[in-house]
Amino acid sequence: MIRVILTDIEGTTSSISFVHEVLFPYAREHMGEFVRDWRHEDPAVGEQLDRVAEVSGCDRDDIDDLVRTLEQWIDEDRKETSLKTLQGMLWEQGYQHGAFDGHVYPDAAEYLRFWHDRGLRLYVYSSGSVKAQKLIFGFSSEGDLTPFFSGYFDTNVGGKKESASYRTIIDKLGVEPETVLFLSDVDAELEAAEAAGLKTCWLVREGDLPDTDHRPVARDFREVDALLQRH
């Protein structure tokens, strides 16, 4: 019996276009100014710049080089934890200043509320930082959805295409893997979760449905709920 739902964000609860056409360009445009303005004011920014320098080999004192590296990582959509953390800090300013609202599909918001009220525990696992996750749901187009979630996971537990990451999450949740349903639009992530013993559902909101018979496929959260009712 499913007791926990673990959901991806991009392509699952929220549109891919919002991330790539709104959030990434905003970070690309403002990253340099943000780093230069805040590196001495906020120790958390300095800590992440230390990690950028360590990973990239840049000179820690060469701010221009660090900014160029971060901008390049944004262009590459690199899943680097330090970049994701800095983006989360930067997006927080954008949300608070009303530059944009977090996109969440109405059906996702409806069923997150419904599942929560039914007693299911809801968690997020995304390559975006935990801060970024809380922001997209806290400042969402469907209202503040953060009260419905019990917790958040990012790449600090490991990559989303690695089965070990899902075993780590299961250990942290203290549940049996077969009681957890993972929702994602990425086949490789679903395969990794299945290898760790989780149940999965493939969200395919646009385009042709995949030809598969070894896992459920759903167009939206309404169809996910129909699958839950059968189990």
C-alpha positions in Angstrom: 0.0 0.0 0.0 1.3 3.4 -1.0 1.9 5.7 2.1 4.4 8.2 0.7 4.5 10.1 -2.6 7.9 11.4 -3.7 7.7 13.8 -6.6 10.0 15.4 -9.1 9.2 19.0 -10.1 10.3 19.9 -13.7 7.9 18.2 -16.1 6.0 16.6 -13.3 4.4 19.2 -11.0 5.6 22.1 -13.1 6.3 22.9 -16.7 9.7 22.5 -18.2 9.3 25.8 -20.0 9.0 27.7 -16.7 12.4 26.5 -15.5 14.1 27.0 -18.9 12.4 30.1 -20.1 11.9 32.0 -16.8 14.2 30.7 -13.9 17.3 29.9 -15.9 17.4 33.2 -17.9 16.8 35.2 -14.7 19.7 33.5 -13.0 21.9 33.9 -16.1 21.1 37.7 -16.2 21.6 38.4 -12.5 24.2 35.9 -11.3 27.2 38.2 -11.7 25.6 41.1 -9.9 24.4 38.8 -7.1 27.8 37.2 -6.5 29.6 40.5 -6.5 27.1 42.2 -4.2 26.7 39.3 -1.7 30.0 37.5 -1.5 31.2 39.6 1.5 27.7 40.1 3.0 26.5 36.5 3.2 28.9 33.7 4.4 26.6 31.2 2.7 27.4 32.8 -0.7 31.1 32.6 0.1 30.8 29.0 1.1 29.3 28.1 -2.3 31.9 30.1 -4.2 34.5 28.0 -2.3 32.9 24.9 -3.7 32.7 26.4 -7.2 36.4 27.1 -7.1 37.2 23.6 -5.8 35.1 21.9 -8.5 36.1 24.1 -11.4 39.8 24.8 -10.5 39.2 28.5 -10.8 41.1 30.9 -8.6 38.9 31.6 -5.6 40.0 35.2 -5.6 39.1 35.7 -9.3 35.4 36.7 -9.0 35.1 37.3 -12.7 36.3 33.8 -13.5 33.9 32.3 -10.9 31.0 34.2 -12.4 31.9 33.1 -16.0 32.0 29.5 -14.7 28.6 29.8 -13.1 27.2 31.3 -16.2 28.6 28.5 -18.3 27.2 25.9 -15.9 23.8 27.6 -16.3 24.1 27.4 -20.1 25.0 23.7 -19.8 22.2 23.0 -17.2 24.9 21.4 -15.1 23.6 19.6 -12.0 26.2 21.1 -9.7 25.1 21.5 -6.1 26.9 24.8 -5.6 25.3 26.3 -8.7 21.8 25.0 -7.6 22.3 26.5 -4.2 23.3 29.9 -5.5 20.4 29.9 -8.0 18.0 29.2 -5.1 19.3 32.2 -3.3 19.0 34.4 -6.4 15.5 33.1 -7.2 14.4 33.9 -3.7 14.9 37.6 -4.5 13.0 37.2 -7.7 10.0 35.6 -6.0 10.0 38.1 -3.2 10.2 41.1 -5.6 7.4 39.7 -7.7 9.5 39.1 -10.8 7.6 35.8 -11.3 5.4 33.2 -9.6 6.3 29.5 -9.4 4.5 27.5 -12.0 2.5 24.5 -10.7 0.0 22.6 -12.8 -3.6 23.1 -11.4 -4.1 19.3 -11.3 -0.9 18.9 -9.3 -1.9 21.5 -6.8 -5.4 19.9 -6.5 -4.1 16.4 -5.8 -1.2 17.4 -3.6 -3.9 19.0 -1.3 -6.1 15.9 -1.7 -3.4 13.4 -1.0 -2.2 15.4 2.0 -5.7 15.5 3.4 -6.0 11.7 2.9 -3.0 11.2 5.1 -0.4 10.5 2.5 3.1 11.9 3.3 4.4 14.1 0.4 8.1 14.7 -0.4 10.0 16.4 -3.2 13.1 15.1 -4.9 14.6 17.5 -7.5 18.0 18.4 -8.8 17.1 22.0 -7.8 18.2 23.0 -4.3 15.8 22.5 -1.4 15.6 26.3 -1.2 14.5 26.5 -4.9 12.0 23.7 -4.3 10.4 25.5 -1.3 10.3 28.7 -3.3 8.5 27.3 -6.4 5.8 25.8 -4.1 5.7 28.6 -1.6 5.3 31.3 -4.3 3.3 29.2 -6.7 0.6 30.3 -9.2 -1.7 28.0 -7.2 -0.9 29.5 -3.8 1.4 28.4 -1.0 1.6 24.6 -1.2 4.5 24.1 1.2 2.2 23.1 4.1 1.3 19.9 2.2 4.9 18.6 2.1 6.7 16.7 4.8 10.2 17.3 3.4 12.5 17.9 0.5 15.5 16.2 -1.1 18.1 17.6 -3.6 21.4 16.3 -5.0 23.0 16.4 -1.6 21.5 12.8 -1.3 23.0 11.9 -4.7 22.1 12.1 -8.4 18.6 11.4 -9.5 19.7 8.6 -11.9 21.6 6.7 -9.2 19.7 4.0 -7.3 21.8 4.7 -4.2 20.1 8.1 -3.9 16.7 6.5 -3.5 18.0 4.1 -0.9 19.4 7.0 1.0 16.0 8.7 0.9 14.2 5.5 2.0 16.6 5.3 5.0 15.9 8.9 5.9 12.1 8.4 5.7 12.3 5.1 7.7 9.8 3.3 5.5 9.7 0.2 3.3 10.5 1.1 -0.4 7.4 -0.5 -1.8 5.3 1.9 0.2 6.7 4.9 -1.7 5.5 6.1 -5.2 8.0 8.1 -7.1 6.6 10.5 -9.8 8.9 11.7 -12.6 9.0 12.5 -16.3 12.5 11.0 -16.8 12.8 7.3 -17.6 16.3 6.9 -16.2 15.2 8.4 -12.8 12.3 6.0 -12.7 14.6 3.0 -13.4 17.0 4.1 -10.6 14.1 4.3 -8.2 12.7 0.9 -9.2 16.2 -0.6 -8.7 15.9 0.7 -5.1 12.5 -1.0 -4.7 10.2 2.0 -5.0 7.0 2.0 -7.0 7.0 4.5 -9.9 4.7 6.3 -12.3 5.9 8.0 -15.5 4.4 11.5 -16.0 4.1 12.3 -19.7 2.2 15.6 -20.0 2.9 16.2 -23.7 3.7 14.2 -26.8 3.1 10.6 -27.5 2.8 8.1 -24.7 5.8 5.7 -24.4 5.4 2.1 -25.4 5.9 0.4 -22.0 4.1 -2.2 -20.0 6.4 -2.5 -17.0 5.4 0.7 -15.2 2.2 2.9 -15.1 2.1 6.0 -17.3 -0.1 9.1 -16.5 -0.9 12.3 -18.3 -1.5 14.2 -15.1 -2.1 13.8 -11.3 -5.7 12.9 -11.8 -4.6 9.8 -13.6 -2.0 9.2 -11.0 -4.8 9.3 -8.4 -6.8 6.8 -10.4 -3.8 4.4 -10.3 -3.6 4.9 -6.5 -7.3 4.1 -6.1 -6.6 0.7 -7.8 -3.8 -0.1 -5.4 
